Amino acid sequence: MKRIIYYLLLIVGALVLINLFLVPVMEPTMIYLPTRGMGANPRSIGLPYEDVFVTCKDDVKINGWFVENKAADKVILLFHGNGGNISYRLPLISLLYRLPASIFIIDYHGYGKSEGKPAEKNLYLDADAAYNYLIEVKEYQPDQIIVMGSSLGGAVATYLAEKEKVGGLVLLRSFTSARDMAQLTMPLYRRPFIWIRSKFDSLERINKISAPKLIVHSKKDETIPYTMSEALYGKAADPKQLILLEEGSHNDLIVAKRYISALRRIVK
């Protein structure tokens, strides 16, 4: 019996050491999957755009595209997911442009042509710099800015919508928190020992946001369960709307009519 307890303590100790020393080293590679090489740009799909560089508070320059729709009063500040870069998001940019809306999409630290390395605090610096660019350079009023985030970008958008006045918040297949995602993806035997540093705690923030909220998720999402969007919706203050779709994987472009109609209402 003593030998069994001894070996159990050894296993627990090993798991503790792994989480203390290995997880912090591995964490960035598990969360962030940036691509440096750029593909096509908005001009390739017939949209005018500006290739923009803005400087964050840590003096890192990040890259973005400003796609102006002169028929639109609102601008969508778009935060993408954890993989690729802005050049992977042209179908979504095209859809948003036709609402109509202008779009400002940025690459985070370490993505595409942006300098630096991705980390939670750096993604928040990216969001701050992008918002300030729209206010100070493009001269938008806060209520003209709709912040929108997909997957990881939903956590960035939620951070910004809590911190600043915005005209609306749109979350596409996003999650409640980084820890909840880790609990979901880690092997069962390691879950009690998960000590990740990143929080991305949208569930904690969303009830402090007074702007209109649109939360969208597919029931067939294979990466982030739609129940996380249900949890975000349940915690969010009014006004809010939840759209659960019957079809669509995590990376599919959402084109459902009721989703498009809801987007049009929020950018009107």
C-alpha positions in Angstrom: 0.0 0.0 0.0 2.8 2.4 0.9 4.5 1.6 -2.4 1.3 2.5 -4.3 1.0 5.8 -2.4 4.7 6.5 -3.1 4.2 6.0 -6.9 1.0 8.0 -6.9 2.8 10.9 -5.2 5.6 10.6 -7.8 3.1 10.8 -10.7 1.4 13.8 -9.1 4.7 15.5 -8.5 5.8 14.9 -12.1 2.5 16.4 -13.4 3.0 19.4 -11.1 6.6 19.9 -12.4 5.4 19.5 -16.1 2.8 22.2 -15.6 5.2 24.5 -13.7 8.0 24.4 -16.2 6.9 22.9 -19.5 3.4 24.4 -20.0 4.6 28.0 -19.8 7.2 27.3 -22.5 4.8 25.3 -24.7 1.8 27.6 -24.1 2.4 30.2 -26.9 2.8 27.4 -29.5 -0.4 25.8 -28.4 -2.4 29.0 -28.5 -0.9 31.0 -31.4 -0.5 29.6 -34.9 0.7 32.7 -36.9 1.6 32.7 -40.6 4.1 35.3 -41.9 3.6 34.9 -45.6 0.8 37.0 -47.0 -1.6 35.8 -49.7 -4.0 37.9 -51.6 -5.3 41.3 -50.5 -8.7 43.1 -50.8 -7.8 44.5 -54.2 -7.8 41.0 -55.6 -11.6 40.8 -54.8 -12.3 44.2 -56.1 -12.2 46.2 -52.9 -10.3 49.4 -52.3 -8.0 49.3 -49.2 -5.2 51.0 -47.3 -2.3 48.9 -46.1 -1.9 50.4 -42.6 0.8 50.2 -39.9 0.0 51.4 -36.4 2.3 51.6 -33.4 1.3 49.9 -30.1 2.3 51.2 -26.6 5.3 48.8 -26.6 6.6 50.5 -29.8 5.8 47.4 -31.9 4.3 48.2 -35.3 1.4 46.1 -36.4 -0.2 45.8 -39.8 -3.8 46.0 -40.9 -6.1 46.7 -43.8 -8.6 49.5 -43.8 -11.3 48.8 -46.3 -13.6 51.9 -46.7 -17.1 51.6 -47.9 -18.3 55.1 -48.6 -21.9 54.0 -48.5 -21.5 52.9 -44.8 -21.6 55.0 -41.6 -20.2 52.2 -39.4 -16.8 50.5 -39.3 -16.2 46.9 -38.1 -13.0 46.5 -36.2 -12.3 42.8 -36.9 -10.1 40.5 -34.8 -9.4 37.1 -36.4 -8.7 33.7 -34.9 -5.5 32.2 -33.7 -4.3 30.9 -37.1 -3.0 32.4 -40.3 -3.1 36.1 -40.8 -5.4 38.8 -42.3 -4.9 37.5 -45.8 -6.9 34.4 -44.9 -10.0 36.5 -44.1 -10.9 37.9 -47.5 -14.3 36.0 -47.8 -15.4 37.5 -44.4 -14.2 41.0 -45.4 -16.2 40.7 -48.7 -19.3 39.7 -46.8 -19.0 42.5 -44.3 -18.3 45.1 -47.0 -21.6 44.2 -48.6 -23.7 44.8 -45.5 -22.6 47.7 -46.0 -19.8 48.4 -43.6 -16.2 49.6 -43.7 -13.7 47.2 -42.2 -10.5 47.6 -40.2 -8.8 44.2 -39.7 -5.4 43.9 -38.0 -2.7 41.2 -37.6 -1.6 40.6 -34.0 2.0 40.8 -32.8 3.9 38.2 -34.7 1.3 37.6 -37.4 1.7 38.5 -41.1 3.7 41.7 -41.4 3.3 42.7 -37.8 6.3 42.9 -35.6 6.8 41.3 -32.1 5.6 38.1 -30.6 2.0 37.1 -29.7 0.9 37.0 -26.1 -2.3 37.9 -24.3 -1.1 41.3 -23.1 0.2 42.0 -26.6 -3.1 41.2 -28.3 -4.7 43.7 -26.0 -2.2 46.3 -27.0 -3.0 45.5 -30.6 -6.7 46.1 -29.9 -6.0 49.4 -28.2 -3.8 50.6 -31.0 -6.4 49.7 -33.7 -9.2 51.4 -31.8 -7.2 54.6 -31.3 -6.4 54.6 -35.0 -10.0 54.6 -35.9 -10.8 57.4 -33.4 -7.7 59.6 -33.9 -6.8 59.0 -37.6 -10.1 58.0 -39.3 -12.1 60.2 -36.9 -14.9 57.7 -36.1 -17.1 58.3 -33.1 -17.1 55.4 -30.6 -20.7 54.5 -31.4 -19.7 54.0 -35.0 -17.2 51.3 -34.2 -18.5 47.7 -34.1 -16.0 45.3 -32.6 -16.1 41.8 -34.0 -14.1 38.8 -33.2 -13.9 35.2 -34.3 -12.7 32.4 -32.1 -9.6 33.8 -30.2 -10.5 37.2 -31.7 -13.7 37.1 -29.7 -11.8 37.3 -26.5 -9.8 40.3 -27.9 -13.1 42.0 -29.0 -14.7 41.4 -25.6 -11.7 43.0 -23.9 -12.0 46.1 -26.0 -15.7 46.4 -25.7 -15.4 46.3 -21.9 -12.6 48.9 -21.9 -13.9 51.3 -24.5 -17.2 52.7 -25.7 -18.3 50.9 -28.9 -21.4 50.7 -31.0 -21.7 46.9 -30.7 -20.0 43.6 -30.1 -20.2 40.6 -32.4 -18.7 37.2 -31.3 -18.4 34.4 -33.8 -17.9 30.9 -32.4 -15.9 32.2 -29.5 -15.0 30.7 -26.1 -15.6 31.5 -22.4 -12.0 31.6 -21.3 -8.6 30.1 -22.1 -8.7 27.9 -19.0 -12.1 26.5 -20.1 -10.6 25.7 -23.5 -7.6 24.0 -21.8 -9.8 21.9 -19.7 -11.7 20.9 -22.8 -8.6 19.9 -24.8 -6.2 18.5 -22.2 -6.2 14.8 -21.4 -8.5 14.0 -18.4 -5.6 13.0 -16.1 -3.9 16.4 -16.5 -7.0 18.7 -16.1 -6.6 19.2 -12.3 -3.0 20.4 -13.0 -3.7 23.0 -15.7 -1.9 26.2 -14.8 -1.9 28.2 -18.0 -0.9 31.9 -17.8 -3.3 33.2 -20.5 -6.8 34.1 -19.2 -8.7 35.5 -22.2 -11.7 35.5 -19.8 -14.6 36.7 -21.8 -17.1 35.2 -19.4 -15.8 37.5 -16.6 -16.0 40.6 -18.9 -19.1 40.3 -20.9 -21.6 41.3 -18.2 -19.9 44.7 -18.0 -20.5 45.6 -21.6 -23.6 47.8 -22.3 -23.3 47.9 -26.1 -25.6 45.6 -28.2 -24.2 42.1 -28.4 -24.6 39.5 -31.2 -23.3 36.0 -30.4 -23.2 33.4 -33.2 -22.2 29.7 -33.1 -22.7 26.5 -35.0 -24.0 23.4 -33.1 -21.6 21.4 -35.3 -18.5 23.4 -34.4 -15.8 20.7 -33.8 -13.3 23.1 -32.1 -15.3 25.2 -29.6 -18.5 23.9 -28.3 -21.6 26.1 -28.9 -22.4 25.7 -25.2 -19.7 28.3 -24.5 -21.6 30.8 -26.6 -24.7 29.9 -24.6 -22.8 30.6 -21.4 -21.6 34.0 -22.8 -25.1 34.9 -23.8 -26.4 33.9 -20.4 -23.9 36.1 -18.6 -24.2 39.1 -21.0 -26.3 42.1 -20.1 -29.1 43.3 -22.4 -29.4 44.1 -25.3 -28.2 40.8 -26.7 -29.0 38.2 -29.3 -27.9 34.6 -29.6 -28.0 32.8 -33.0 -27.3 29.0 -33.0 -26.8 27.5 -36.4 -27.6 23.9 -37.2 -24.8 23.6 -39.8 -21.2 24.7 -40.3 -17.7 23.8 -39.0 -15.5 26.0 -36.9 -13.7 27.6 -39.9 -16.7 27.8 -42.3 -17.8 31.3 -43.6 -21.2 31.9 -42.0 -23.7 33.0 -44.6 -27.0 32.1 -42.8 -29.7 34.7 -43.6 -30.7 35.4 -40.0 -27.1 36.0 -39.2 -26.7 38.4 -42.1 -29.9 40.2 -41.1 -28.7 40.5 -37.5 -25.4 42.0 -38.7 -27.2 44.5 -40.9 -29.3 45.6 -37.9 -26.2 46.1 -35.7 -24.3 48.2 -38.4 -27.4 50.3 -39.4 
